[in-house]
Amino acid sequence: MKALVYRGPGFKTLEQRPTPILQAPDDAIVKVTKTTICGTDLHILKGDVPSCVPGRVLGHEGVGVVQAVGAACTNFKPGDRVLISCITSCGKCDYCRRGMYSHCRTGGWILGNTIDGTQAEYVRIPHADTSLYRLPDGADEEALVMLSDILPTGFECGVLNGKVENPGVTLAIVGAGPIGLATLLTAQFFSPAKIIMIDLDDNRLQVAKKLGASETINSAKEDAQARVMALTDGLGADAVVEAVGIPATFELCQDLVAPGGTIANVGVHGKKVDLHLERLWAHNISITTRLVDTATTNILLKAVASRKLNPTVLITHRFTLDAILDAYDTFGRAAETKALKVIISPDT
């Protein structure tokens, strides 16, 4: 089969690899029909994720058709159309019982990290019964690819961890990439008083405005802190979501948070950041971190089915698997190409 393989920092190739086979009784083999590229894949290619070693097939998002199941897999059968969760969960260990599926003792974020992932024609899914979701009849496969990772990530790590459900919250999102926009979309399940989107890219800020942002700030052109303070009567934002993953944006979040507020980190950080406790020690703030657990996937599936959520607004480009290197180039130059999420489909 064809697969996109990580060959070390800065290097990736499209290769022929053996088609995966069942290795455990609760495995499933899924033929991938749609997949995508995540910002985390770019972090892997920068060398920021040491658990992902050269030779790994990348990718942790997608939808497909079940081809084979192990003897212990009872929820799915060959021919079922499924959503592949970016998080693999056994459903039985102590962490899974607490709803912390990302810390599953035999799962978690393993696809495209510690085992081969979804940017291929086929993928092996461990713990299939609790790591796959049946696609609703008539579902838009492209839309549901967005439910593998970015929408539950934005919702759980940004909106829920940021306590945005509290009435009248002022929310600031630093980073208008796919994760920041997913946070923006799912924040509107509640009723924030203001949603302020901050980025360096005018195109992404225009998209954010169309998707529901109250205010947009290009931090390359104006003082983001001064503008947020002006918009919040000098208090700052009650919830600040870091959706980039670099030191400068985490520092900005510390400048924007109001007393009693929350900084919800979503970005993948490959370098240390400074925490300014000399200023914040008395501010009663909370700082939350989280790897997505995908505990809300079923909720989001229902939101899509009822048309309360339209993930296709995040899709800007489409490629075949043969052109996945072009897809990476397009996704990696988002400021030039205006890429948000790309869809990659089989060649036949």
C-alpha positions as CSV (number, residue, x, y, z in Angstrom):
1,M,0.0,0.0,0.0
2,K,1.0,3.7,-0.3
3,A,1.8,5.5,2.9
4,L,3.4,8.8,3.9
5,V,6.4,8.0,6.1
6,Y,8.4,10.2,8.5
7,R,12.1,9.8,7.9
8,G,13.5,12.2,10.5
9,P,13.2,16.0,11.2
10,G,12.5,17.7,7.9
11,F,12.1,14.5,5.8
12,K,9.1,12.6,4.7
13,T,8.5,10.3,1.7
14,L,5.5,8.6,0.0
15,E,6.4,4.9,0.0
16,Q,5.1,1.4,-0.6
17,R,4.5,-0.3,2.8
18,P,3.0,-3.7,3.7
19,T,-0.7,-3.6,4.3
20,P,-1.3,-3.8,8.0
21,I,-2.7,-7.1,9.5
22,L,-4.6,-7.9,12.7
23,Q,-2.2,-8.2,15.6
24,A,-4.6,-8.4,18.6
25,P,-8.2,-9.8,19.1
26,D,-9.7,-6.3,19.4
27,D,-8.0,-4.8,16.3
28,A,-9.7,-3.7,13.2
29,I,-8.2,-3.0,9.8
30,V,-9.7,0.1,8.1
31,K,-9.4,1.1,4.5
32,V,-8.9,4.9,4.6
33,T,-11.3,6.9,2.4
34,K,-10.5,10.4,3.6
35,T,-7.7,11.7,5.8
36,T,-6.0,15.1,6.5
37,I,-2.9,16.7,7.8
38,C,-2.7,18.2,11.4
39,G,-0.5,20.9,12.8
40,T,0.9,18.2,15.1
41,D,2.2,16.4,12.0
42,L,4.2,19.6,11.2
43,H,5.5,19.5,14.8
44,I,6.7,15.9,14.3
45,L,8.5,17.0,11.1
46,K,10.2,19.8,13.1
47,G,11.5,17.2,15.6
48,D,9.2,18.4,18.4
49,V,7.7,15.0,19.1
50,P,10.5,12.6,20.1
51,S,8.1,9.6,20.7
52,C,7.6,9.6,16.9
53,V,10.6,7.8,15.4
54,P,11.8,7.7,11.8
55,G,10.0,5.1,9.7
56,R,6.6,5.9,11.2
57,V,3.5,6.3,8.9
58,L,2.0,9.6,9.9
59,G,-1.6,10.7,10.4
60,H,-4.2,10.3,13.2
61,E,-7.4,11.5,11.5
62,G,-9.7,10.0,8.9
63,V,-12.8,8.1,7.9
64,G,-12.9,4.7,6.2
65,V,-14.5,1.3,5.7
66,V,-13.8,-1.6,8.0
67,Q,-12.0,-4.4,6.1
68,A,-11.4,-7.0,8.9
69,V,-11.9,-7.3,12.7
70,G,-10.4,-9.4,15.4
71,A,-12.4,-12.1,17.3
72,A,-12.9,-9.7,20.3
73,C,-14.3,-6.8,18.2
74,T,-18.1,-7.0,18.6
75,N,-19.3,-3.4,17.6
76,F,-18.1,-3.4,14.0
77,K,-18.0,-5.7,11.0
78,P,-16.4,-5.6,7.6
79,G,-18.2,-3.0,5.4
80,D,-19.0,-0.6,8.2
81,R,-18.2,3.1,7.5
82,V,-16.4,4.5,10.5
83,L,-14.8,7.6,11.9
84,I,-11.3,7.0,13.2
85,S,-10.6,8.8,16.5
86,C,-7.2,10.4,16.9
87,I,-7.2,8.9,20.4
88,T,-7.1,5.1,21.0
89,S,-8.8,4.0,24.2
90,C,-9.2,0.5,25.8
91,G,-12.2,1.7,27.9
92,K,-11.1,-0.4,30.8
93,C,-7.9,1.1,32.4
94,D,-8.0,3.5,35.3
95,Y,-7.5,6.5,33.1
96,C,-10.2,5.5,30.6
97,R,-12.6,5.0,33.5
98,R,-11.9,8.7,34.5
99,G,-12.6,9.8,30.9
100,M,-8.9,10.6,30.3
101,Y,-8.7,8.5,27.2
102,S,-5.6,10.4,26.0
103,H,-3.7,8.7,28.9
104,C,-5.1,5.2,28.2
105,R,-2.4,2.8,29.4
106,T,-2.4,0.8,26.1
107,G,-3.6,3.6,23.8
108,G,-3.9,7.4,23.9
109,W,-2.4,9.3,21.0
110,I,-0.6,6.4,19.3
111,L,-1.8,6.7,15.7
112,G,0.9,8.4,13.6
113,N,3.0,8.7,16.7
114,T,4.1,5.3,18.2
115,I,2.2,3.1,15.7
116,D,1.5,3.6,12.0
117,G,-1.2,6.1,11.2
118,T,-3.9,7.1,8.7
119,Q,-2.0,8.8,5.9
120,A,-2.0,5.6,4.0
121,E,-4.4,3.3,2.1
122,Y,-5.0,1.1,5.2
123,V,-4.6,1.5,9.0
124,R,-4.7,-0.9,11.9
125,I,-6.9,0.4,14.8
126,P,-6.2,-1.2,18.2
127,H,-9.2,-1.3,20.7
128,A,-11.5,-0.8,17.7
129,D,-14.7,-1.1,19.7
130,T,-13.9,2.0,21.7
131,S,-11.8,3.9,19.2
132,L,-14.0,3.9,16.1
133,Y,-17.4,5.5,15.6
134,R,-20.0,4.4,13.1
135,L,-20.8,7.0,10.5
136,P,-24.4,8.2,10.3
137,D,-26.3,7.2,7.1
138,G,-25.8,9.9,4.5
139,A,-23.0,11.6,6.5
140,D,-20.6,13.9,4.6
141,E,-17.2,12.0,5.0
142,E,-15.2,15.2,4.5
143,A,-17.1,17.0,7.3
144,L,-16.6,14.1,9.7
145,V,-12.8,13.9,9.2
146,M,-12.8,17.2,11.2
147,L,-14.3,15.2,14.1
148,S,-11.3,12.9,14.3
149,D,-9.2,15.6,16.1
150,I,-9.5,19.3,15.6
151,L,-13.2,19.8,16.6
152,P,-13.0,17.8,19.8
153,T,-9.6,19.4,20.5
154,G,-10.9,22.9,20.1
155,F,-14.0,22.0,22.2
156,E,-12.4,20.0,25.0
157,C,-9.0,21.7,25.3
158,G,-10.1,25.2,24.5
159,V,-13.8,25.7,25.2
160,L,-14.4,23.3,28.1
161,N,-10.9,23.8,29.7
162,G,-11.3,27.5,29.3
163,K,-14.6,27.5,31.2
164,V,-16.3,29.2,28.3
165,E,-19.6,27.7,29.3
166,N,-20.0,30.3,32.1
167,P,-22.5,33.0,30.9
168,G,-21.2,36.2,29.5
169,V,-17.5,35.2,29.2
170,T,-15.2,37.3,27.1
171,L,-13.1,34.8,25.1
172,A,-9.8,35.6,23.4
173,I,-8.3,33.0,21.0
174,V,-4.6,33.4,20.1
175,G,-4.1,31.7,16.8
176,A,-6.7,31.6,13.9
177,G,-5.4,28.3,12.4
178,P,-7.6,25.2,12.2
179,I,-7.5,24.6,15.9
180,G,-8.3,28.2,16.8
181,L,-11.1,28.2,14.3
182,A,-12.5,24.9,15.7
183,T,-12.4,26.6,19.1
184,L,-14.3,29.5,17.7
185,L,-17.0,27.3,16.1
186,T,-17.6,25.2,19.2
187,A,-17.5,28.2,21.7
188,Q,-20.7,29.3,20.0
189,F,-22.5,26.3,21.6
190,F,-22.5,28.7,24.6
191,S,-23.1,32.4,24.7
192,P,-19.8,34.3,25.1
193,A,-20.2,38.1,25.4
194,K,-17.3,38.6,23.0
195,I,-15.0,36.3,21.0
196,I,-11.8,38.0,20.1
197,M,-9.6,36.3,17.5
198,I,-5.9,37.2,17.3
199,D,-3.5,36.2,14.5
200,L,-0.8,37.5,12.2
201,D,-2.7,36.5,9.0
202,D,-5.4,38.8,7.7
203,N,-6.9,36.0,5.6
204,R,-7.4,33.8,8.6
205,L,-8.8,36.7,10.6
206,Q,-11.4,37.3,7.8
207,V,-12.4,33.7,8.0
208,A,-12.7,34.0,11.7
209,K,-15.0,37.0,11.3
210,K,-17.2,35.1,8.9
211,L,-17.4,32.2,11.4
212,G,-18.6,34.3,14.3
213,A,-15.7,36.3,15.9
214,S,-16.9,39.5,17.4
215,E,-13.5,41.2,17.0
216,T,-10.3,40.4,15.1
217,I,-6.8,41.7,15.9
218,N,-3.7,41.4,13.7
219,S,-1.0,41.4,16.3
220,A,1.6,42.2,13.6
221,K,-0.1,45.5,12.9
222,E,-1.4,46.6,16.3
223,D,-0.8,46.1,20.0
224,A,-3.0,43.1,20.8
225,Q,-2.8,43.6,24.6
226,A,-3.9,47.3,24.3
227,R,-6.7,46.4,22.0
228,V,-8.0,43.6,24.2
229,M,-7.9,45.8,27.2
230,A,-9.8,48.5,25.3
231,L,-12.5,45.9,24.4
232,T,-12.8,44.7,28.0
233,D,-12.9,47.9,30.0
234,G,-9.3,47.4,31.0
235,L,-9.9,44.0,32.6
236,G,-8.7,41.5,30.0
237,A,-10.3,38.3,28.8
238,D,-12.0,35.8,31.1
239,A,-10.9,32.9,28.9
240,V,-7.7,33.0,26.8
241,V,-7.0,30.1,24.5
242,E,-3.4,29.5,23.2
243,A,-3.8,27.7,19.9
244,V,-0.4,28.1,18.3
245,G,2.3,26.4,20.5
246,I,5.2,28.9,20.6
247,P,6.7,30.9,23.5
248,A,5.5,34.3,22.1
249,T,1.9,33.3,22.0
250,F,1.9,31.8,25.4
251,E,3.4,35.0,26.7
252,L,0.7,37.0,25.0
253,C,-1.9,34.9,26.7
254,Q,-0.5,35.9,30.1
255,D,-0.8,39.6,29.1
256,L,-4.4,39.2,28.1
257,V,-6.0,37.2,30.9
258,A,-8.3,39.0,33.4
259,P,-8.0,38.5,37.1
260,G,-9.9,35.3,38.0
261,G,-9.6,34.1,34.3
262,T,-8.3,31.0,32.7
263,I,-5.5,30.4,30.2
264,A,-6.3,27.2,28.2
265,N,-3.3,25.9,26.4
266,V,-4.1,23.9,23.2
267,G,-0.9,24.4,21.2
268,V,1.9,21.8,21.0
269,H,5.0,23.3,22.5
270,G,8.4,22.2,21.4
271,K,10.3,24.7,23.4
272,K,10.2,25.9,27.0
273,V,8.1,29.0,27.8
274,D,8.3,31.6,30.6
275,L,5.6,31.8,33.3
276,H,5.4,35.3,34.7
277,L,4.4,34.5,38.3
278,E,6.0,37.8,39.3
279,R,2.9,39.4,37.8
280,L,0.3,36.7,38.0
281,W,0.8,35.2,41.4
282,A,-2.0,37.2,42.9
283,H,-4.4,37.2,39.9
284,N,-6.4,34.1,40.8
285,I,-5.9,32.7,37.3
286,S,-6.0,29.1,36.2
287,I,-3.8,27.6,33.6
288,T,-5.0,24.4,32.0
289,T,-3.3,21.9,29.7
290,R,-4.8,18.9,28.0
291,L,-4.3,16.4,25.2
292,V,-7.7,15.9,23.6
293,D,-9.6,12.9,25.0
294,T,-12.3,12.8,22.3
295,A,-14.8,12.3,25.1
296,T,-17.1,14.7,23.3
297,T,-17.0,13.0,19.8
298,N,-20.6,11.6,20.1
299,I,-21.9,15.1,21.1
300,L,-20.1,16.6,18.1
301,L,-21.5,13.9,15.8
302,K,-25.0,14.8,16.9
303,A,-24.3,18.5,16.4
304,V,-23.2,17.9,12.9
305,A,-26.2,15.6,12.2
306,S,-28.6,18.3,13.5
307,R,-26.8,21.0,11.4
308,K,-25.8,22.9,14.5
309,L,-22.1,22.6,13.4
310,N,-20.7,22.7,9.9
311,P,-17.1,21.5,9.8
312,T,-16.8,21.8,6.0
313,V,-16.2,25.5,6.4
314,L,-12.7,24.6,7.6
315,I,-11.8,22.7,4.4
316,T,-9.9,24.7,1.7
317,H,-8.0,22.2,-0.4
318,R,-8.3,18.6,-1.7
319,F,-5.6,16.2,-2.9
320,T,-5.2,12.5,-3.8
321,L,-2.9,10.3,-1.8
322,D,-0.4,10.3,-4.7
323,A,-0.1,14.1,-4.2
324,I,0.2,14.1,-0.4
325,L,3.7,15.7,-0.6
326,D,2.0,18.6,-2.4
327,A,-0.7,18.6,0.3
328,Y,2.0,19.0,2.9
329,D,3.7,21.8,1.0
330,T,0.3,23.6,0.7
331,F,-0.6,23.1,4.3
332,G,2.9,24.1,5.5
333,R,2.7,27.4,3.6
334,A,-0.7,28.4,4.8
335,A,0.0,32.1,4.9
336,E,0.7,32.0,1.1
337,T,-1.8,29.3,0.1
338,K,-4.6,30.3,2.5
339,A,-4.9,26.7,3.5
340,L,-6.9,25.7,6.6
341,K,-7.7,21.9,6.4
342,V,-6.8,19.8,3.5
343,I,-8.6,16.6,2.5
344,I,-6.6,13.6,1.1
345,S,-8.4,10.8,-0.7
346,P,-7.3,7.6,-2.3
347,D,-6.3,7.7,-5.9
348,T,-9.0,5.3,-7.0
